[in-house]
Amino acid sequence: MQIQEQNQSPKGRQLGANLAEINVTPLVDVMLVLLIIFMITAPMIQSGINVNLPSAETKTNPSSGGLILTITKDRYIYMENTIVNIMLLESRIKSYFIGKPKKIVFIKADKDVSYGYVISVMDALKKAGIETVGMIVEQKEAK
């Protein structure tokens, strides 16, 4: 009969010692599934507001520093995917541009919106102190 030490197991390991190994395979599997879910859902979230833009021979690309206001044919004004009443537009624009050096707004109006309504939106922007107002249009196809 062999005599073993009290703290040793038959395989030579100490009794009571925990295994410090963590199996990371399930963690990696879960992270890959989450990555795939986010890759599929991210484009759906940023769909935007659908408007029929008027056409022009030159294309307008808004700069990255400007705010885009979208006006639908039902006269809804969207400011960063949030509906804004035209009466509150001036105050919302002022609060948006507090502390920003450049005050640039691009209007993306549906082609069926009346010219007078677009002018009233532009008037509210000028009252709010906007320095530059641009119009976003679709480019006509070359003939």
SELUM-601599 format. One record per residue (C-alpha): chain; residue in three letters; x, y, z. Coordinates in steps of 0.1 Angstrom, whole numbers. Each point is the difference from the previous one (the first is absolute). Layout:
<drenpas>
A_Ala_X_Y_Z $
...
</drenpas>
This chain:
<drenpas>
A_Met_0_0_0 $
A_Gln_13_34_-9 $
A_Ile_-2_29_23 $
A_Gln_-12_32_-16 $
A_Glu_3_34_14 $
A_Gln_-33_14_14 $
A_Asn_-1_29_-24 $
A_Gln_8_-20_-32 $
A_Ser_-25_-18_-22 $
A_Pro_9_-33_-17 $
A_Lys_9_19_-33 $
A_Gly_24_24_17 $
A_Arg_-23_31_2 $
A_Gln_-7_18_31 $
A_Leu_-35_-5_14 $
A_Gly_-21_31_2 $
A_Ala_18_18_-28 $
A_Asn_-24_15_-25 $
A_Leu_5_-2_-37 $
A_Ala_8_35_-13 $
A_Glu_-8_-8_-36 $
A_Ile_-30_17_-16 $
A_Asn_-16_-15_-31 $
A_Val_-3_30_-24 $
A_Thr_-16_-19_-29 $
A_Pro_-36_6_11 $
A_Leu_8_37_6 $
A_Val_14_3_-36 $
A_Asp_-30_-17_-14 $
A_Val_-24_24_18 $
A_Met_20_30_-11 $
A_Leu_0_-11_-37 $
A_Val_-38_-5_1 $
A_Leu_-4_35_15 $
A_Leu_23_14_-27 $
A_Ile_-21_-16_-28 $
A_Ile_-32_13_16 $
A_Phe_13_36_1 $
A_Met_14_-2_-35 $
A_Ile_-34_-10_-13 $
A_Thr_-21_25_20 $
A_Ala_22_31_-3 $
A_Pro_-9_8_-36 $
A_Met_-37_-3_8 $
A_Ile_2_25_28 $
A_Gln_14_28_-22 $
A_Ser_-26_-1_-27 $
A_Gly_-9_37_1 $
A_Ile_-31_18_-12 $
A_Asn_-11_-6_-35 $
A_Val_-6_31_-22 $
A_Asn_-1_5_-37 $
A_Leu_27_25_-6 $
A_Pro_-1_24_-30 $
A_Ser_26_-6_-27 $
A_Ala_29_22_-11 $
A_Glu_29_-3_-23 $
A_Thr_25_3_28 $
A_Lys_-1_-21_31 $
A_Thr_1_15_35 $
A_Asn_19_-19_27 $
A_Pro_-4_14_35 $
A_Ser_31_5_20 $
A_Ser_5_-20_31 $
A_Gly_-3_31_23 $
A_Gly_-35_10_-11 $
A_Leu_-34_-9_14 $
A_Ile_-25_-16_-25 $
A_Leu_-37_11_3 $
A_Thr_-24_-22_-19 $
A_Ile_-33_13_-12 $
A_Thr_-26_-26_-11 $
A_Lys_-28_6_-24 $
A_Asp_-24_-1_30 $
A_Arg_19_31_14 $
A_Tyr_17_-19_28 $
A_Ile_34_14_9 $
A_Tyr_26_-25_12 $
A_Met_31_11_19 $
A_Glu_22_-30_4 $
A_Asn_-29_-25_-3 $
A_Thr_-21_20_25 $
A_Ile_-32_18_-10 $
A_Val_2_38_7 $
A_Asn_-29_24_-1 $
A_Ile_7_30_-22 $
A_Met_-9_23_29 $
A_Leu_27_-16_21 $
A_Leu_26_-3_-27 $
A_Glu_18_32_7 $
A_Ser_5_-8_37 $
A_Arg_11_-36_-7 $
A_Ile_25_12_-26 $
A_Lys_15_25_24 $
A_Ser_4_-26_27 $
A_Tyr_15_-25_-25 $
A_Phe_27_24_-11 $
A_Ile_10_14_34 $
A_Gly_38_-1_2 $
A_Lys_5_-12_-36 $
A_Pro_23_22_-21 $
A_Lys_-17_-6_-34 $
A_Lys_-38_3_-4 $
A_Ile_-8_-18_-31 $
A_Val_-34_-16_-8 $
A_Phe_-9_-21_-31 $
A_Ile_-37_-2_-10 $
A_Lys_-11_-33_-15 $
A_Ala_-36_9_-12 $
A_Asp_-24_-22_-19 $
A_Lys_-6_13_-35 $
A_Asp_-38_2_7 $
A_Val_4_24_29 $
A_Ser_-11_35_-9 $
A_Tyr_27_26_-5 $
A_Gly_-16_23_26 $
A_Tyr_3_-27_27 $
A_Val_37_-5_-7 $
A_Ile_5_38_1 $
A_Ser_-17_1_34 $
A_Val_24_-27_13 $
A_Met_29_20_-14 $
A_Asp_-13_31_17 $
A_Ala_-1_-18_33 $
A_Leu_36_-11_-6 $
A_Lys_12_35_-7 $
A_Lys_-18_13_31 $
A_Ala_19_-27_20 $
A_Gly_33_15_-12 $
A_Ile_9_-27_-26 $
A_Glu_28_13_-22 $
A_Thr_-3_-24_-30 $
A_Val_-30_-19_-13 $
A_Gly_4_-25_-28 $
A_Met_-24_-22_-20 $
A_Ile_4_-37_-6 $
A_Val_-11_-12_-34 $
A_Glu_4_-32_-21 $
A_Gln_23_2_-30 $
A_Lys_-17_-3_-34 $
A_Glu_12_-29_-21 $
A_Ala_22_9_-29 $
A_Lys_-16_-3_-34 $
</drenpas>
